[in-house]
Amino acid sequence: MSPLLEVPSEVLLFILSNFLEISEVLSMRQTCREISQVTRDKCLWLGFLVRLRDRGDVPLPSTAHGPGVVDLASPVLESIVVSATHAADSWLRPRTLVPILNRRHSDPIHGMNIFLDSWLLIVHQDGLVRLWDIREQRDGLLQQRGCCATLNKRVPGVLWRSYEALLIPGSTQILLALSSTSGEASVLFETVLYQIDIGTSDFYKEFNLLRAYPYPIPRTIRAIDPGHHLLILSSSMHTMDVICWDDALENSATIVMDVDVDDAELYNEILALRYFGSHYLVVRTHSIELHNTRSRPRTRPLKHRLPFPLIERTMSVSEPTTVSSDTSERRITMNALAYDGHSLACYSIYIVLPDATVTDVHPAMDVTLIGEARPAPPPGQLGNALERSRWFVSGHALGPQAMRAMWVERGSAKMARHIRLCSLNRHSAWHDMNTAMNAFVLSSYDLRG
């Protein structure tokens, strides 16, 4: 008998949880039945989960947070820990691009979303939407892969103006909102809301229409609030329409944003929005603003001026996280990734919202620059603002928990596009995003992004 088996299980459990890595524990499981049983202990995997949470740079599912985590079964805890560890270990590794040849002509893409690491939603510009199953294996068998759902809304001269897509928390339902635009004055614009259930066993899925809203002018979708069944749209720089899709009368509430006299003639487009009921956060071309929808007390919006105007469609905002909440106020934090032509900047946004019943306390907002990526100056030169601005970011994304960021960048007059990956540790006050890793390089046939 091995001397290790004579060690009390409590001592062995302490050694495994404090001195070994997760991969080493899984390897030891293969040695014998007694050690295999110890490696399946709930306390072991709960300890590993706490260790991952304390790292501050490993995204975890919502079930891994809060007091309810102690009620999870040992196999569930192990699955969460192993999956998160594998993703963290592989995140900053160089990628190999595997081209997939398609005989059909590729349609211009408006945007893409990935859900549950298994479903790729592609919104094409010309009214086509496709959902792809990108899973490789299921139950040890080769999984059927390919396009599993298609929505064809092609109309000559009509293109998608904007869209928003999200997975309803705790479910397998995708909500997809789309708005159309056209160069023809006779066309009636439309905003449509679809639901897709990716939890069904059938390979082929369906786009189920929930609502359709015709409108005489084009509107841009800014946010979906699945908890309150709200669609938030904008038709100008200073007004927003809030629609409840459960409302049989299809009524909408219009919110007119306060405008400073100095900003009246300033182009300040809405780029991103987060809705908190009585308040909403708006990221605009020149500012980050917190607005109040309550009539009393009527307060002016809180504004943080940005050093340079943001470029349209270059804003990513993480999901809001409530850091504390009591009867008098709610404290919320989130991050935003923005590109202004000079740099790619990451901002931390901290908001304090008073309870709706409190009338003598005003909201507060603090915006802090916590990370930045800038182009390197030409060799042998210090580089001025003009030289440093010769750098392009054609797309970027910030993870929902603000722990990971990626972007596509290209230097001036260069054909290669670099896909860069960055980890953002929530315990760090500053992130040098210039140290981000090059995941791989894509060649381009022209100088477009």
N, C-alpha and C positions, 0 to 999 in steps of 0.2 A: 504494500500500500504506500502511495506517495505521502511524504510528510505533510504536504499541503492539505490533504484530506483530514488530517488530525487537528487542523486549526479549527476552532469554533466558528460556526457560520457567521456570527456577529462580527468577529474579527476579520474574517475573509471578506465580508461585505464592506467593511470599513476600508480595507486595502483596495478593493476593486473601485470603490467610488471616489477615493481620494488620490490614488497614485497611478491609475491606469487610464489610458484613453479609451474611447468608446470602441474603436476598432479592435483594441487588444482584448477588451472584455468579450466581444463577439467571437474572437478567435479562441479564447479560453473555453467558451461554451462547448466547443467541439471536442474537448478532451475526455470528459466523462459525465455520467449522469448526475453525480452529486454537485459538481461545479455548474453544470447546466441549470440545475434548479436554483442555485444561488444567483446566477446571472439573470434570472427572470423575476427576481424580487422587486416589488413595487417601490420600495424605498430607494433602491439603487437607481432606477430610472427617474424617479422624482428628483433625486439629488443631481443627476446629470442635467435635467431640465432647468433646475435653478441655476446651475453653472452656466448654461447657455444664455439664460435671461440676463445674468449678471455681466456677460461679455459686452452687451450693448450693440453688437453689430450683426446679430443673427436674427433674421425675421422668423417669427413663430406664429402659428395660427391663433385665432382668438380664444380657442379652448385652452390654450396653454397659459392664459393670464387669468388672474382673479382667484378667489377662494375656492371655486369649484374644481380647480385642477387636482386637488387631493382626492376627489371622488372618481377620477378617471382610473380605469383598469390598467394593470401593468402592461398588457400588450399594446394598449392605446398610447401610453406614455412612451414606450419603447419605439413605436412607429413614428411618433412626433420627433423624438430625439434623433433617431437614425436618419430620418429624411432631412431634418434641418442641418445636421452635421454634414451629410453628403453634399447638400446644396452649398453650404459655406465653404467646404474644401474645394469644390469645383468652380466657384463663382469667378475667381481671379485667374483661372487657367486659360492659356491661349486656346482659341477655338480653331477648328478645321472646317472650312466651308465645303459642304457637300452639295454640288449643283444638282438640281432636279430639272431634267429636260421636259419641256412641254411643247407639243406641236402647235397648240393654239396661240394666237397672238395675245400677249398679256394686256389687260385693261389697266388704264391709269388708276392708281390707288389713292384714296383720300385718307385712309387711316387703318390701323390694325390694333387688335386687342387680343391678349392671351388670357384664358381663364383656366384655373386649376391645373396649369401646366399640361393641359390635354386638348384644349379647344382654341383654335385660331379663328377669330372673326375678322374678315377683310371687307371694308366698305370701299367700293369702287366709285369713281367720280360720276359715272354715267348712269347711276340708278340701280346698280347691281350690288348685292350683298351676298357673301358666301361664308358659310361656317365650315371649317375644316377640322376633322379629327386627326390629331397629330400624335396620338399615342402609339408607341412601338410594340408594347407587350401588355397582355392582360392575362392573369392566371397562368403565366408561363407559356402562353401560346402567342403566335404572331397575330397581332390585332389588325383588322381591316382598317386601312387608312385612306383618306381622301376627302373630297367634298361631301358633306353629309346633309347640307341644307342650302338652298338657294332662294333668294328673294329678288325677283326681277321687276323693277319699277321703271324700266327704261321708257322714256318719252322723248321724242326728238326735241332738242334744245333745252331740256331740263337736266340739271345736275344737282347732286347733293351739296347743300350749302354748309351744313354742319351736322354733327352727330355726337351722341354720348352713349356709352354702353357700360354696364356694370353688372356684377353678380350680386343678387340680393343676399345679404349676410345670412348665413346659416341655412341656405337652400341651394338648389341646383337650377335656379331660374335666372336667366339672363334677361335684363331689360335693355332694349335698344330703341333710342329715339332718334329720328332723322328729320331734317328739314330740307326742303327743295328750294332751288332758285332758278331763275330763267331770265334770258335777255329779252323775252317777248312780253310786252305790256298786257296782252290778253290772257296770259296764263294765270290761273289762280294758284297761289303758293299753298303748300301743305306741310303740316307737321304730323308725323305718324309715330305711334308707339307700339312696339312689338315685344312679345315675350317668347323666349325659347327655353324649353325644358331639356337640359342636357343630362338629366338623371334617368331618362328612359332607357330601357334595354335595347330598343331598336337602333340600328346604325343610323338610319335616316331620321333627321329631326325636322321640326316644323316651325315656321315663323307665324305665331298667332297674333293677329292684329287686336290690340286692346282699344286704341282710340285713333281717330284721324281728325285733324283740326284744319280746315281750309282757312286761308287768310289772304286779304288783298295785297299785303306787302310781305316781303321775305323776313323771316325771323331766324335768329341764331340760338341754338340750344346751348344753355350755359350749365345746367346741372339737373340731375335727377335725384329726388329725395324719396327712396323707396319706403322709408318708415312712415311718412305722411302722404304718400302717393301724389307727389307734387312734381310737375315739370316747370322749370324756370327758363324763360326765353327772353331775348332782348331784340328790339327792333330799331333801337338807336343807341347812342352813347349814354343817354341819361334816363332811359326808361326800361323797366323789366316787367314781364307778364308772368304771373304765378298761376298755374292751372292745376287743379286737382282732378286727376283722371277718373276718380270715383264719382265725381259730380255729374249726375244725369243731365243737368241743365247746361253743362259745359261752360260755366261761368269762369271768368279769370279776373284776378286782382292785378291792377297796374301799380307798380312802385316807381315813383319819380325820385331819382337820386338828387340830393342837394348838390349844387354847383357853386363853387367860389367865383366871385366876380373876376378874379385874375385868370381863371381857367375857362371862362365862357367861350373864348375863341380857340381854345387849345384842343387839338385832336387827342382824345383820351379814350380809346376804345376799350370795352370790357373784354378781357382775355380769359379770366377764370373766376369762378364763384363758388363759395361754400355757404350754405344756408343753415342758420341756427334757430329758426323760428322767429324770435323777436329781433334778431340781428343777422346780418349777412356780411361776409368778407368778400371784397371784390378786388381782384388784381387787374389793374388797368395799364395802359401804355406808359403813363408817367408816375403812377402811384399805387400803393397798396392801401385800401380803405376799409374801415369798419363802419357800417351804416346801421341805423336803428329804425325799425319799422313801427315802433310804438308811438302813439300820438302824445303820450305823456310818460315821462318827461321828454320833450322834443329836444334832442341834442344834435349838434352839428357832427358830421362824420369825422372819425379819427383818420388822419392821413399820414402816410410815410412816403416822402418824395424819393423817387429812384434817381440815381446819378445820371442815367442815360435812358432814353425811351426804349421800351421793349419792342421786339419785332413780333409781328402778329403770328399766332399759332406756335409760339416758342415758350410756353409756360406749362410747367408740371407742378401740381400741388398734391402733397401727400394727404392721407386721410386724417381728419381731426382726431386727436387723442385727449380725452378728459383726464387731466392729471389730478384734479381734486374737485369735489363737489359737496356743498352743504346746503343748508336751507336758505342762505343769503346770497350765494354766488357760485358760479361755475368757472373753473379755470381750464382753458383749452390750449393745446399747442399743436403746431403743424409746421411743415417745412415747404418751401417753394423753390423750384429750380427755374431760372430765367436766363434768357440770352438776349443781350442788347447790342450785339455787333462788336462790342469791345471785349467782353468776357462772358463766361458762363458762371453765374453766381448762384449760391445756395443761401437762402434766407430762413432764419428761424422766426416764426410768428407766435407770439404769446398773447393770449386774449383772456381778459377777466370780464365775465358777463354777470351783472346783478340779476337776482331773481325777479320774475315778472311782477311780483307784489311789492318790490322795493322801489320807491319813487325818488328817493333822495340820494341815490348812489349812481354814478355814471359808469359806463363801461371803460375799460382801459385796454390799450394795445401796445405791444413793444415788438419792433421788427429789428433783427440783428443779422448782419452779414456773418455767416459762419464758415464759408468756403468759397473758393474761386478758382477757375481755370482760365489762364490767359495765354495767348500765343507767345512763343519765344521770339525775341528780336532777332533780326538777321545776324549771322556770324560777324563778329568784329564790331558790332554797333550796339549802343545802349538801347536804341529803339525809342522813337517818340510815339505819341498817341496814334498818328496816322499809320505808321509802320506796323504798330501792334494790332491795329484794327483789320489788317489784311489777313483775315482768318475767318472761317465760316463754320458754323454749326448748323447742319441741315435738319437735325432731329435730335431729341433727347427725351429721357423719361426718368422720373423719380419713383421709387418703389412706394407702395401704400403706407409702409411703416417708416419711410424716410431713412432707411439703412443702406440702400443701394441706389446707385445712379449710373446711367449709361448715356452716351451721346455719340453722334457721328460728326466728325470734324474733317475739314480739308483746308490745307494751306492755300494761299493765293497762288494762282496760275499753276496749280498742281492737280494731277489727274487722280491720285490715290485718295481714297476716303478711309479714315481710321476709325474703327469702332472701339471706344474706350470705356472701361469699366472701373467703378470706384466704390469702395465701401465707406460708409459714413457711420462712425461710432457715436452713439448718442451721449457718451461720457466725455467726448472731446469738445473743447470750446472752439477749435479751428480745424478745418480740413484743407490740406494742400491738395487740391484736385488736379494740379499739374503732374502729380505722381501717379495718376490713374494709369492702369495697365492697358496696353494695346491688345485687345482680344484677337482681332485679325484685321487685315487690310483688304479693301475692295478696290479693284480698278474700275475706272469710269471711262466711258467713251467720249465724254465731253467735260466741260467745266461746271456743269450743273451739280447741285448738292446730291 
